[in-house]
Each structure stands twice: as C-alpha cells, then as structure tokens.
C-alpha cells in the first residue's frame, strides 16, 4: 500500500482525498494545513489524522499531494523529496521555471516520483485526438486552438488572499484556470515554438490578467490561438479545435463534438517523420463517454472527479512498479513555459516571444 498524505486543505483537497479512497493500493493516512481548524475538519471527514507539522506528516506517509497555493508547490515538494517522499503536485507545477526545476531536480536526486495534475490527459476522447493528430490521421496539422472562456465572480477572488496575485497564484485566467487546456493543445499539437499575445485585467480587482488572447506558432509549423478569460458571463465550456489537412476534430469539455475526416484522404505516412501510417477513421458528431464530470465554466469544482482518480491511480502504480508516472514534472514544464511566454509577450505589447 502507498500511504498518502495531503498538504493543504483548501478547495481541491477533497478531490484528492476522495480519489485516494477509491484506489486499490493506496490509503489516505493524514492531512496537514497551516490553519489547524481546516486540517481538523478534513481529518474528521475522511477519518484520518490531522498532523501538526509537515515533518510529522512525512514520518507517516510514502507520498504527498501538494494542494497549497501555486506559488508554494515547489517549496513543499522539495521538502518532501528531501524527506524521501513521492510528490503529486496540483497544477501548475509552480509559477516560475526556476522553482519548477528545483522540485524536478530534488525528486530526481532523491529518487522519488514526481507527478503533476493534468487530469484532462486521462480523458479517452482527448487521448484519441492526440494519437490521431500525432499519428497522421488528420494529415499535416494546420491549426490548433484552445478556448477557455470562463466566468469567476469577484467573490471568488476575494475568497483567498492568494488568489489573483502574481506571487502565489502566478497569474490569472491562464495560469490558474487555463493551464489545463494550454497543456492539452500543446500536447495534441506537439509543442509550442513561439507566441504573440495581449493580456488584460478587464473586470476584476486583481493583480493578474482575467482576459488573454495569444497567437501560437507550433513546432511543426502549424498556427493557432489560445483564448482565456474569467470575465465571460455566464461562462462557456472549454473547447479544443484541431484542423489538419484531411480533417477536423472539436472537443468540448473533453468530449468529442465533431470528428470529420475526408474518407478519400490518401493513406500517407505521418507528416512528422515517426513512421506511422494510419487509415483515417470516419467519425462525425460522435459524443465521447469519458469526459469530465462537468465543465469549469462557472463552477471550478465541476471539473474535478474521476480523471483525478485515474491520474492518482497511475501515480500509485508508478510508485509500486518503480516507473515514471504518465505525467512527469518535465512534461508539466511545457504548459508553464507557454503561459509565461504569453505573459512576457503581453507585457511587451504583443512582441513575438520564442520559447
């Protein structure tokens, strides 16, 4: 059994606790929060111990889930790694590349596993899209777009003094809410080369952006856009659109809304030189069956659930089997670099920034 402890008993901790409770080979052992009352409430709900210090938690567990504000992920993760504990960090991996690398290196040096939550990669439809895009089923990729047009009230930002700050939130609608679908589009398209962006704080009293629009250049020569917001009332479902030479796929809330490939497309090898030759699969307006439990358009808790469990289950097996988890710290660096480059471009009035 892999004994898990949860650090931070805020909004996301219950998703981790519920997930661990539903995994064979995992057991929830304890929780910790700098506010003892929060830890006590979580401990009573899940029938575990509320410890009084990080060291006490480390002494009782094999792995920890880091559920603290984003700017503290690395600080907690490095301490855990040095204590010989495996680490699961909530997204983003941290708010700076330097801090992210510190946690990655600490985990590698101390021979413990590091996983970073990006649960949408576990959606069946999203995996099928990534395989189709990178396997040549859509032909040469032309454009890849991600839209995260959500809504958050001022009360949401006022609910925690870390929210909407550069220091601990690391950014706004892209770093906090949009990071998942930034990761999805860069994963599906095969990586980002450069960005040009405009960012705004349009509707909220916060330090960071609540509106962002970016033009994306991908490593394979395709282009696209990323649009993020927490100012779009009443909030729209997150959406990915991928257009290739022979077809288009549209996912909304991790579920396929359109999958249309030219049935007369030639049986060509993959345009990306990986030797894959795949007959296009004719699918149209197919609704997937493995998407999220809901959309985070207006309710952040609606997107949490089964896919967290699947990712934590994979992490548990990675510890038991002594292998890397499906999503490593190095993989989590990619969406962070994209978002930080968008911020840099936005601060330079849309100048092109190469990653």
Long-range contacts (C-beta under 8 A, 24 or more apart in sequence): 1-25, 1-26, 1-27, 2-26, 2-27, 2-62, 2-63, 2-86, 2-316, 2-319, 2-320, 3-27, 3-29, 3-60, 3-61, 3-62, 3-63, 4-28, 4-29, 4-61, 4-62, 4-63, 4-64, 4-65, 5-29, 5-30, 5-31, 5-32, 5-51, 5-57, 5-58, 5-60, 5-61, 5-63, 5-64, 5-65, 6-30, 6-31, 6-32, 6-42, 6-64, 6-65, 6-67, 7-31, 7-32, 7-33, 7-54, 7-57, 7-64, 7-65, 7-66, 7-67, 7-68, 7-76, 7-80, 8-32, 8-33, 8-66, 8-67, 8-68, 8-69, 9-33, 9-35, 9-38, 9-39, 9-41, 9-42, 9-67, 10-38, 10-67, 10-68, 10-160, 11-300, 11-301, 12-67, 12-90, 12-304, 13-42, 13-65, 13-67, 14-42, 14-45, 15-301, 15-304, 15-305, 15-308, 16-65, 16-67, 16-88, 16-308, 16-312, 17-42, 17-45, 17-46, 18-305, 18-309, 19-308, 19-309, 19-312, 19-313, 20-65, 20-312, 21-46, 22-309, 23-309, 23-312, 23-313, 23-316, 25-316, 25-317, 25-320, 26-312, 26-313, 26-316, 29-60, 29-61, 30-56, 30-57, 30-60, 30-61, 31-57, 32-56, 32-57, 54-79, 54-80, 55-83, 58-83, 58-85, 61-85, 62-86, 62-319, 63-87, 63-88, 63-113, 63-315, 63-319, 64-88, 65-90, 65-312, 66-90, 69-160, 69-162, 69-168, 69-169, 70-94, 70-95, 70-168, 70-169, 70-170, 70-175, 70-176, 71-95, 71-99, 71-162, 71-167, 71-168, 71-169, 71-170, 72-168, 73-99, 73-103, 74-99, 74-100, 74-102, 74-103, 75-99, 77-103, 77-106, 77-107, 77-114, 78-102, 78-103, 78-106, 80-112, 81-106, 81-107, 81-109, 81-110, 81-112, 81-114, 82-106, 82-110, 84-110, 84-112, 85-112, 86-112, 86-113, 86-114, 86-315, 86-319, 87-112, 87-113, 87-114, 87-115, 88-114, 88-115, 88-116, 88-117, 88-312, 88-315, 89-114, 89-115, 89-116, 89-117, 89-329, 89-332, 90-116, 90-117, 91-116, 91-117, 91-118, 91-179, 91-180, 91-183, 91-332, 92-116, 92-170, 92-175, 92-179, 92-332, 92-335, 92-336, 92-339, 93-329, 93-332, 93-333, 93-336, 94-170, 94-336, 95-166, 95-167, 95-168, 95-169, 95-170, 95-171, 95-175, 95-336, 96-170, 96-340, 97-333, 97-336, 97-337, 97-340, 100-329, 100-332, 100-333, 100-336, 101-333, 103-329, 104-329, 104-330, 104-333, 107-329, 113-315, 113-318, 113-319, 113-324, 113-325, 114-325, 114-328, 114-329, 115-311, 115-314, 115-315, 115-318, 115-325, 115-326, 115-327, 115-328, 115-329, 116-327, 116-328, 116-329, 116-331, 116-332, 117-308, 117-311, 117-327, 118-180, 118-183, 118-311, 118-327, 118-331, 118-332, 118-335, 119-180, 119-304, 119-307, 119-308, 119-310, 119-311, 120-180, 120-181, 120-183, 120-184, 120-254, 120-292, 120-307, 121-183, 121-184, 121-187, 121-311, 121-326, 121-327, 122-307, 122-310, 122-311, 122-314, 122-326, 123-254, 123-255, 123-288, 123-290, 123-291, 123-292, 123-307, 124-288, 124-289, 124-290, 125-251, 125-254, 125-255, 125-256, 125-288, 125-290, 125-291, 126-184, 126-188, 126-240, 126-251, 126-254, 128-256, 128-288, 129-188, 129-240, 129-242, 129-249, 129-251, 129-256, 130-187, 130-188, 132-249, 132-278, 132-281, 133-188, 133-189, 133-190, 133-242, 133-244, 133-249, 134-188, 134-190, 134-270, 134-272, 134-274, 134-276, 135-270, 135-274, 135-276, 135-278, 136-268, 136-269, 136-270, 136-271, 136-272, 136-276, 136-277, 136-278, 137-244, 137-246, 137-247, 137-261, 137-278, 137-280, 137-281, 138-242, 138-243, 138-244, 138-245, 138-246, 138-247, 138-248, 138-249, 138-261, 138-280, 139-244, 139-245, 139-246, 139-247, 139-265, 139-268, 139-271, 140-244, 140-245, 140-271, 141-189, 141-190, 141-218, 141-220, 141-222, 141-242, 141-243, 141-244, 141-245, 141-271, 142-222, 142-223, 142-243, 142-244, 142-245, 143-222, 143-223, 143-224, 143-241, 143-242, 143-243, 144-185, 144-188, 144-189, 144-216, 144-218, 144-222, 144-224, 144-240, 144-241, 144-242, 144-243, 145-185, 145-224, 145-225, 145-226, 145-227, 145-239, 145-240, 145-241, 145-242, 146-178, 146-181, 146-182, 146-184, 146-185, 146-224, 146-225, 146-226, 146-227, 146-238, 146-239, 146-240, 147-181, 147-226, 147-227, 147-236, 147-238, 147-239, 147-240, 147-241, 148-173, 148-174, 148-177, 148-178, 148-180, 148-181, 148-226, 148-227, 148-228, 148-229, 148-238, 149-227, 149-228, 149-229, 149-232, 149-235, 149-236, 149-297, 150-177, 150-228, 150-229, 150-230, 150-232, 150-235, 150-236, 150-238, 150-296, 150-297, 150-298, 151-230, 151-231, 151-232, 151-233, 151-234, 151-235, 151-297, 151-298, 152-177, 152-204, 152-210, 152-230, 152-298, 152-300, 154-204, 154-205, 156-300, 157-204, 157-205, 157-206, 163-206, 164-204, 164-206, 164-207, 164-208, 165-206, 165-207, 165-208, 166-207, 166-208, 169-208, 170-208, 171-208, 171-209, 171-339, 171-343, 172-201, 172-206, 172-208, 172-209, 172-210, 172-212, 172-230, 173-209, 173-210, 173-211, 173-212, 173-228, 173-229, 173-230, 173-231, 174-209, 174-212, 174-226, 174-228, 174-339, 174-342, 174-343, 175-208, 175-339, 177-228, 177-230, 177-296, 177-300, 178-212, 178-226, 178-228, 178-339, 179-335, 179-336, 179-339, 180-238, 180-303, 181-226, 181-238, 181-240, 182-226, 182-228, 182-335, 182-338, 182-339, 183-332, 183-334, 183-335, 184-240, 185-216, 185-224, 185-226, 185-240, 186-218, 186-334, 186-335, 186-338, 187-334, 188-240, 188-242, 189-218, 189-220, 189-222, 189-224, 189-242, 190-218, 190-219, 190-220, 190-272, 191-218, 191-219, 191-220, 191-334, 192-216, 192-217, 192-218, 192-219, 192-334, 192-337, 192-338, 192-341, 192-355, 193-217, 193-218, 193-219, 193-354, 193-355, 194-341, 194-352, 194-353, 194-354, 194-355, 195-338, 195-341, 195-342, 195-345, 195-352, 195-353, 195-355, 196-345, 196-350, 196-351, 196-352, 196-353, 197-342, 197-343, 197-345, 197-346, 197-350, 198-346, 198-349, 198-350, 199-342, 199-343, 199-346, 199-347, 202-229, 202-231, 203-231, 204-230, 204-231, 209-343, 209-346, 212-342, 212-346, 214-342, 214-345, 216-338, 220-271, 220-272, 226-338, 226-342, 234-297, 234-298, 235-295, 235-297, 235-298, 236-297, 237-295, 237-297, 238-295, 238-296, 238-297, 245-271, 246-280, 247-280, 251-288, 253-291, 253-292, 253-294, 253-295, 254-288, 254-290, 254-291, 254-292, 254-307, 255-287, 255-288, 255-291, 256-283, 256-286, 256-287, 256-288, 257-285, 257-287, 258-284, 258-285, 259-283, 259-284, 259-285, 259-286, 260-284
